[in-house]
Amino acid sequence: MDFGQIKDAVMLFIMLLVFGVPAIAIAARLAIRPIVEAIIRLKEISAPAAPMLNNARVEALEAEVSRLSMEVQRLNEVDTFNRQLTKPQ
């Protein structure tokens, strides 16, 4: 390879970088934009369902906590009763 061929190859590479990369970036943006917008719309549509699920979960957890609190209270009463039975007199 002589200097002229190397010079031509470097010039071609620089032109490819200057014109090719921005052209590819613009094309990619135009191709990806509708996909991203569709994903955003899907998330907006499914977003209202999430609070309803959270409300149902919170209600279920509140009911579980209430049930467990009643169970703990009952067990405390049973324990107190058993201690009174086994207490030496």
QUIDAUR-V533067 format. One record per backbone hydrogen bond with DSSP energy under -0.5 kcal/mol. NH is the residue of the N-H (numbers start at 1). CO is the residue of the C=O. Records with the same first field share a line. If there is no record, write none. Layout:
# QUIDAUR-V533067
NH=CO / CO
This chain:
# QUIDAUR-V533067
6=2
7=3
8=4
9=5
10=6
11=7
12=8
13=9
14=10
15=11
16=12
17=13
18=14
19=15
20=15 / 16
21=16
23=19
24=20
25=21
26=22
27=23
28=24
29=25
30=26
31=27
32=28
33=29
34=30
36=32
37=33
38=34
39=35
40=36
41=37
42=38
43=39
44=40
45=41
46=42
47=43
48=44
50=46 / 47
51=47
52=48
53=49
54=50
55=51
56=52
57=53
58=54
59=55
60=56
61=57
62=58
63=59
64=60
65=61
66=62
67=63
68=64
69=65
70=66
71=67
72=68
73=69
74=70
75=71
76=72
77=73
78=74
79=75
80=76
81=77
82=78
83=79
84=80
85=81
86=82
87=83
